[in-house]
Amino acid sequence: MPLKSILLIRHGQSTFNAHYEATGEDPGHFDARLTERGERQAEEARKVLADEPVDLVITSPLTRAIQTGQSIFGHRNLPFHITCRHRERLESSCDVGRAPGELKTDFPHLDFDHLDEIWWHHVPGEKGPFSTEPLGVFEARVDAFREWLRAHESQRIAVVGHGTFFHALTGHWMQNCEVQRWKAD
């Protein structure tokens, strides 16, 4: 059996990233979208990965990850699997997602039917605009994703996701649209 090839790709710069880098403050950008710079970063990654063999694209349901994945791989005839298994740790407004029906409106060619209505970390009745995901819950989710990816039948996978999640998975802080080859062992 050939060795599994896994590419981890952090999403391009989002409106949240741009504002936070400039001010150090959470701008309240729920499910932040890519900036023009983020779109350019994704286009550049598309060129870099043009000859990279990929059988499956796995992306988080956060819009900036979907936009990045579509920009890099949308021109290929590849299956896209949307999963919240590797969504970002909910610590900021940008990590609050949108319901599957809203995502389907923006990305009608993708399947969101398997997602719960609220697929991000949520504690009913908690005060404030969102519930921060406890570190232990997050770490267990990272471990579960690692095992799920190891067991996945596809051999050449591109995973489009998020900085804090990928740092927990690899120990490396990735820049926007950085690509890292990863071994799931």
C-alpha positions as CSV (number, residue, x, y, z in Angstrom):
1,M,0.0,0.0,0.0
2,P,1.4,3.4,-0.9
3,L,2.2,5.9,1.8
4,K,-0.5,8.3,2.5
5,S,0.1,11.9,1.3
6,I,-1.5,14.6,3.4
7,L,-1.2,18.3,2.7
8,L,-2.3,20.7,5.4
9,I,-3.2,24.1,4.1
10,R,-4.1,27.0,6.3
11,H,-6.8,29.3,4.9
12,G,-5.8,32.6,3.4
13,Q,-6.0,35.9,5.3
14,S,-9.5,36.6,6.6
15,T,-11.1,39.9,7.5
16,F,-10.6,38.9,11.2
17,N,-6.9,38.2,10.6
18,A,-6.4,41.6,9.0
19,H,-8.2,43.5,11.7
20,Y,-6.7,41.6,14.5
21,E,-3.1,42.0,13.1
22,A,-3.7,45.8,12.8
23,T,-5.4,46.4,16.2
24,G,-5.1,43.4,18.5
25,E,-8.9,43.4,19.0
26,D,-11.6,41.0,18.0
27,P,-13.7,42.8,15.4
28,G,-16.8,40.7,15.8
29,H,-16.5,39.1,12.3
30,F,-18.5,35.9,12.7
31,D,-17.5,33.3,10.2
32,A,-14.9,35.7,8.7
33,R,-14.4,35.7,4.9
34,L,-11.2,36.0,2.9
35,T,-9.8,39.5,2.2
36,E,-8.5,40.4,-1.2
37,R,-5.0,39.5,0.1
38,G,-6.4,36.2,1.3
39,E,-7.8,35.5,-2.2
40,R,-4.4,36.3,-3.8
41,Q,-2.7,34.0,-1.3
42,A,-5.1,31.2,-2.3
43,E,-4.4,31.9,-6.0
44,E,-0.7,31.7,-5.4
45,A,-1.1,28.4,-3.5
46,R,-3.2,27.1,-6.5
47,K,-0.1,27.7,-8.7
48,V,2.3,26.1,-6.2
49,L,0.0,23.0,-6.0
50,A,-0.9,22.8,-9.6
51,D,0.9,19.5,-10.2
52,E,0.3,18.1,-6.8
53,P,-1.7,14.8,-7.0
54,V,-4.8,15.0,-4.8
55,D,-7.7,12.6,-4.6
56,L,-9.8,14.4,-1.9
57,V,-10.1,17.9,-0.4
58,I,-11.2,18.0,3.2
59,T,-12.2,21.4,4.4
60,S,-13.6,22.9,7.6
61,P,-17.1,24.5,7.2
62,L,-15.8,27.9,8.2
63,T,-16.2,30.1,5.1
64,R,-12.6,31.2,4.9
65,A,-11.5,27.6,4.6
66,I,-14.1,26.7,2.0
67,Q,-13.1,29.8,0.0
68,T,-9.4,28.8,0.2
69,G,-10.1,25.2,-0.8
70,Q,-12.3,26.2,-3.7
71,S,-9.7,28.7,-5.0
72,I,-6.9,26.2,-4.9
73,F,-8.8,23.0,-6.0
74,G,-12.2,24.1,-7.3
75,H,-11.1,24.0,-11.0
76,R,-10.2,20.3,-10.6
77,N,-12.8,17.5,-10.7
78,L,-12.1,16.5,-7.0
79,P,-14.5,15.5,-4.3
80,F,-14.8,18.0,-1.4
81,H,-15.7,16.7,2.0
82,I,-16.8,19.4,4.5
83,T,-16.3,18.3,8.1
84,C,-16.3,20.2,11.4
85,R,-13.8,17.6,12.8
86,H,-10.9,20.1,12.2
87,R,-12.8,23.4,12.7
88,E,-10.9,26.1,14.5
89,R,-10.8,26.1,18.3
90,L,-13.6,28.6,19.2
91,E,-11.8,31.5,20.9
92,S,-12.8,34.4,18.7
93,S,-15.8,35.7,16.8
94,C,-14.4,34.4,13.5
95,D,-14.7,30.8,14.8
96,V,-18.5,30.9,15.1
97,G,-19.9,29.3,12.0
98,R,-23.1,29.5,10.0
99,A,-25.9,27.0,9.7
100,P,-25.7,24.5,6.8
101,G,-28.6,26.2,4.9
102,E,-26.7,29.5,4.9
103,L,-23.5,27.8,3.7
104,K,-25.5,26.0,1.0
105,T,-26.7,29.4,-0.3
106,D,-23.1,30.5,-0.8
107,F,-21.7,27.2,-2.0
108,P,-24.6,25.3,-3.6
109,H,-22.4,22.7,-5.2
110,L,-21.1,21.4,-1.8
111,D,-22.8,19.1,0.6
112,F,-23.6,20.4,4.1
113,D,-26.6,18.1,4.9
114,H,-24.6,16.0,7.3
115,L,-23.7,19.0,9.6
116,D,-25.7,19.8,12.7
117,E,-27.5,23.1,12.6
118,I,-24.9,24.4,15.2
119,W,-21.7,22.5,14.4
120,W,-19.3,24.8,16.2
121,H,-18.6,24.7,19.9
122,H,-21.7,26.0,21.7
123,V,-23.0,25.9,25.3
124,P,-26.7,26.7,25.4
125,G,-27.6,29.5,27.7
126,E,-24.0,30.8,28.1
127,K,-23.8,34.6,28.3
128,G,-21.8,36.4,25.6
129,P,-21.6,36.2,21.9
130,F,-20.0,32.7,21.9
131,S,-18.7,29.9,24.1
132,T,-14.9,29.4,24.3
133,E,-14.1,25.8,23.6
134,P,-12.3,24.3,26.7
135,L,-8.7,23.2,26.0
136,G,-9.4,19.6,27.0
137,V,-12.3,19.3,24.6
138,F,-10.2,20.9,21.8
139,E,-7.3,18.5,22.4
140,A,-9.6,15.5,22.4
141,R,-11.0,16.7,19.1
142,V,-7.5,17.1,17.6
143,D,-6.6,13.6,18.7
144,A,-9.8,12.2,17.2
145,F,-9.2,14.0,13.9
146,R,-5.6,12.6,13.7
147,E,-7.0,9.1,14.1
148,W,-9.9,9.7,11.6
149,L,-7.4,11.0,9.0
150,R,-5.1,8.0,9.6
151,A,-8.0,5.6,9.0
152,H,-9.4,7.5,6.0
153,E,-9.3,5.4,2.8
154,S,-8.1,8.2,0.5
155,Q,-4.4,8.2,0.0
156,R,-3.7,11.8,-1.4
157,I,-5.6,14.3,0.8
158,A,-5.5,18.0,1.0
159,V,-6.9,19.3,4.3
160,V,-7.8,23.0,4.4
161,G,-8.1,24.4,7.9
162,H,-7.0,26.7,10.6
163,G,-3.9,27.9,12.5
164,T,-4.6,26.9,16.1
165,F,-5.9,23.5,15.0
166,F,-2.9,22.8,12.8
167,H,-0.6,24.0,15.6
168,A,-2.1,21.5,18.0
169,L,-1.9,18.8,15.4
170,T,1.7,19.5,14.3
171,G,3.4,21.8,16.8
172,H,4.1,24.3,14.0
173,W,2.4,27.7,13.6
174,M,1.4,28.0,9.9
175,Q,1.1,31.3,8.1
176,N,-2.0,32.1,5.9
177,C,-2.1,29.8,2.9
178,E,1.1,27.9,4.1
179,V,1.2,24.3,2.9
180,Q,2.8,21.6,5.1
181,R,3.2,18.0,4.2
182,W,2.2,15.9,7.2
183,K,2.6,12.3,8.2
184,A,-0.3,11.0,10.2
185,D,1.8,8.7,12.4
